[in-house]
Structures are given as C-alpha cells and as structure tokens.
Amino acid sequence: MNYKRGLAFIVIVAVVGWFGYSMTQTERDDELFRDLVKSQQQRKSSEAESSALLETTKVTAPPNDMVVNLIPGNVWFVGKFEDGGGVEIPFRPGESPQKTDDVTPHHENPGFVGPEQCQECHREKYQSFLSTGHYKTCRPVNESTIDGIFEPGGNRFQTSDPNVSFEMIRRGDEFLQRAHFFDWSFEVPMEIIMGSSKMAQTYLYWHKDGLYQHNVTHITDGDQWINSPGYIDGDAAYARPIPQRCLDCHLTYFDFRGNTNRYTPGSLIMGVTCERCHGPAKDHVDFHRENQEAREAVGITNPADLERQLQMDICGQCHGGSRELKGDALSFRPGDPLEDHYYPPDEEADAKNSVHTSNQLNRLSQSECFLQSQMTCIDCHDPHHNERGNEVLFSSRCMKCHESESDCGYFPYEGVNFAENCIDCHMPRRATEDLRLKSVQGDVFPPLRDHYIRVDETATERFLTGSGDED
C-alpha cells in the first residue's frame, strides 16, 4: 500500500508542479504508468527471455525515481524532480518506436514516378545528377550514405549536463542514437537522412506513420556530433514532428496523411529530383515508351521555355526565403507563379540567413547583375551536375559578362588571378545566425553563400589578406 501511495504522490506532484493537469488526466497518466511498470515486471518473469531482449534492443523502463508523464501532443516526458531537463519521446518509455502496418496511400499519386524512370532516355544527366546536393538532400540511412563516427572515441556527444549524453551506434545494418539520461537509456533508429552533407546531416525516424527528428545532428565541418538546430542543450528530445513544409524542400513526393507529420512510408520519393523542376512525369514516360521515335517532349515542362520570373519561381520554392504554404505541399507545378502556393517571405527574418537557406532568390534579385540583365539561376548553376565549391567554374560564368579582370577596382594585385575567383569577394559566405547549433564547447554557426552580388570591401579585404570568411 505504501508503494502505491508513494507512486500516486509522485505522479500528482509532477502534474501539479510542472504541467497543471486536471485530476482526470492525472488518473489516466497514473494508470498508464502502472500499466508500464506491470508490463516490465511481466517481461522479467522469464529471465532468459528478458536477458536476450535487453541484449539486442536495450529496451528498459525508466527507474522508479523518475517522473513519467504523458503531456499534450501525445508526447511522453521523463524527468527528475531535482532537474529541469528531461526526455521527450512520442512512444511509451520502456518501449521502442513502432512500425505501422498501414501502408495504403490515402491519396492518389498525381503522376510522380521517381528519377530512375528518367534514366531510360536521359542516362547521362541521371548519372551526373546522382552526385548533386539536390539528389542527396534526403536519403535512406545506410553504410554508404551516413556520415560520422560510430566507433568508441568518436561516437559520443556529451551535453553541458553531465547526466545527459548520446552515443551513435551501429548494430549490423542498423544505425541508432542511444540517449543516456542519468542512469536510464533508450535507443532510436536513424532511418532517413535530411541534408546533403554540405553543412550537415540530421536524421528522422518513424513511429507508426509519424516522422520525427533526432536530437543529434552530424556537422560535416570537423566531423562532429552536435545538437540539432533549435534543440536545447541538456535535453534528450525525440518528439519533434516533421511537417510537410520540411519534406516539401527535401523530397520529390510523399503521401501526406494529415495531423502535422503523418505520411505513408512506402510513398516517399526522396531527394529533390527531376520532377520537382519538370513536373510529374508519368504521362511523359508513358507516351515516349509507346512512341520511341518521337523527338518532341510530351507531357513534361522544360523550365528553359518559361519566362524568366517563372523559371526563378521553380527555384524559389526552397531558395526564396522563409515561405509558408498556402495549401498542401507539392501542389506547385513548374510554370505556376510562386505566390499561388506560398506566402511571401518574412522580410525581417530573411534579412540575414535563416535556418536552411541564405534566401538566394530575394538576395540575387537585389543585385545589379540581375537588375541589368535577364540572368536566371541556371545561368550560374547547372542542376544536373555537382559544381559545389568550384569557384573557378562559377567565376568563368561571371566573366561571360565581365570580359576582363581589369574591370575589378583592385586589379592588378600581386599573386591574385581575379578571373579565377570573383565569388569570395562579391558573394561572401556569412554565418547563419538563425542556424544555431548548441554544444558544451560553444555554439556553431555554419556559413552559407550570400547571393547578393555587390562590391563588399570587407569581404574583399579578407580575401586579399587570406583572413577567412565573413563572421
């Protein structure tokens, strides 16, 4: 009886002190917690079976000195009375994320077929496209795609709280994050990569048909593990839902089931691939399979045939600042005006770099190069090839209009070939102030290339003196 009273007291104090739940909700949480403890006791009734389970899955319930509560949003919270931090997970503590058995799409696919279908006729473009950031911006986790160290010595991330840390582990073909909270730990599978590795990779996992983000992200610079963007150092948060606006800029197609982050698992076409710029390709593929002698493209959009602003609007879906959707994701089709599907960006928020993008479309539109020409994004970027970091190549495209390096006001300068790097002076990289990654060693601000082309004396001085990127 004393045990039951003590347990009830713990739950009531936690609810009143931290969450202000009603008595009805408290009783429900108390009953769920008792069920959890009971299930753990039943599991231990077979010692051999329990040992095998713990060895392979590391699944254990939180110890009795921890608070366990179901909080709004159907999220489980695990904490300690004497500590303000805690664990947030969408699955019951002591269990693992579940796979859904319901794989039937809720909506008809409007004609997205995936890039593999395109290679039948466009093999060269398909092969070169596989190395681009667009293709790599979302991928399944496997040995060849995931970054980071999974062996002791480089697989641990310690937060500023000595009682909260993470391990990145590999078990066969499975990659997981193991969170340590005081003397309790749990594991979450790393299943989907978000990010092309230019700056980082962050990771998603499935619980039923919901997609959630991992607490720990891998930063390419320094090959290090760190808190995901916006995460509080010292927590172990695995309940951040992934809304469709996130997937809108990382995937080609998905079946959205509603309720913020519910999707049909088998529907995902990962990466920003051919059809995000050319439109759903089913009609195109079907026609040309049946009419192999046809030379004029049918059922597809060539962005080069569109007027300049509509070309730019294709890129603006993801490179046009912090735009919110007006309706469901993936409703935009090449040739549509951007404002038909997205709200205007927040000009104040986009004055500097935002979480994912340096607002390339709007920043470029302020440039004299843009205002005095008919240039578009593809005048500088070939979306079918990986050209990342090739300053000489990009500068050669600048020199199509600026025919002589003597156009530069700093020309000549000993030891500098101006025609080989216009970029670092006129489009410097800037620290992403809203992309703040927290760690015990200090915050990290990964730099992004600014697409406002201008005379920047500070950036030029840094380039000429070799003192690095703009802060």
Secondary structure, 3 states (H helix, E strand, C coil): CHHHHHHHHHHHHHHHHHHCCCHHHHHHHHHHHHHHHHHHHHHCCCHHHHHHHHHHHCCCCCCCCCEEEEECCCEEEEEECCEEEEEEECCCCCCCCCECCCCCCCCCCCCCCCHHHHHHCCHHHHHHHCCCHHHHCEEECCCCCCCCCCCCCCCEEECCCCCEEEEEEEECCEEEEEEEECCEEEEEECCEEECCCCCEEEEEEEEECEEEECCEEEECCCCEEEECCCCCCCCEECCEECCHHHHHCCEEECCEEECCCEECHHHCEECCCHHHHHCCCHHHHHHHHHCCCCCCCCCCCCHHHCCHHHHHHHHHHHHCCCCCECCCCCCCCCCCCHHHCECCCCCCHHHCCCCCCCCHHHHHHCCHHHHCCCCCHHHHCCCCCCCCCCHHHHHHHHCCCCCCHHHCCCCCCCCCCHHHCCHHHHCCEEECCCCCECCCCCCECCEEECCCCCCCHHHHHHHHHCCCCCC
